[in-house]
Amino acid sequence: MDEPTPLSAAAEQHLLALPGLKYPQALVRQFPRIVNRLTELKDDPDALRHYFDELTHDARGGRRGFPFEVLMDLLALRERMLGDEPGLEVSDDTKWVS
């Protein structure tokens, strides 16, 4: 089994430098690779917005989604990094938040 990708030093520094952000512990603990990717995209708002949308919208169908704490961390990061909030919809059919 592959070792999980650790949080990069650049990602850690970026998270600590974002003003008004509560440290996203659940996201960092469970999905450090996502935080690393968000950090890589931080200077490209269009690519960053697209990646956030991929993470929070089930375009392929059948995805489980994220635990609530991770989703809240993602939404807080999106707001801090892009200055916008996605319009979330809850589907009772799939129990997916998008």
N, C-alpha and C positions, 0 to 999 in steps of 0.2 A: 504494500500500500504506500502511495506517495505521501510524503510529508506535506502538510499544508503550507502554503506560501506565507511567510512571515510578513508582518507590517514593515514596510520600508522606512528608513530613517527620514526620507523626504516626506512621506505621508504623515508620519508622526509630527514633524515640524509644521507641516501645512495645517493639520488639525488644531494644533496648539496656537497657531497664529490667527485663526479665523475669529474675528470679534463676535462676541455675543453668542457663541456656540457652546452648549453643554457637550462635554466630550462624549462621542458616540461609542460608549463601551460595548454595547451588544453587537453593533456592526463590526467593530474592530476585533472583538473576540471570535465571532462566528464567521466573518467573511473579510478577512484582511486583504484578500486579493481584490475585492471590490474597491476598498479604500485606496489601494495602490493605483488602480486604474483611474479612479476619480482624480487622484493627484496628477497623474500623467496628462489628463485632459483639462486641467484647471485653467489653462490659458486659451482654450478653444471653446467659447461658449456654445456654439452650435453643436459640436461633437459631445460636449458635456451634457447638454440638454437632451440630445438623442440617447445617450447612455442611460441617463436617469429615466427617460421614458421606457427604454427597453427593460429596465429593472422593475418598474412599477406597473407595467401594462402587459397582460398576457396575450401576445399576438399569435402564439403558436397553439394555444389551448392545452389544457391538462397540467399546467404548472401548479405546484402547491402554494406558491407565494412565500413570503417571508414571515417569520415570527413577528408579532406586533411590535416588540421593542426595536427590532431591526428596521422595520418599516418606518417607525417614528424617527429613528436616527437618519435614515435616508431622506426623509422629507425635510428634516431640519437642515441637513447638509445642502440639499437642493436650494432651500430658501437662502442660506448663507452664501453659497457659491454662485448662484445665478440671480438672486433677488426676486425670484418668482415662486409661486406655489402652483402645483398641478391641481386641476379639478379632479378630485377622486370620486369614483362611483363604486358603490358596493353592489355586486351582482348576487342576488339570492340563489340564482341557478348554480353558480360555480363556487360561491363563497370566496371569490377572488376580489381583492380591492384593487381597483385600477382607476 
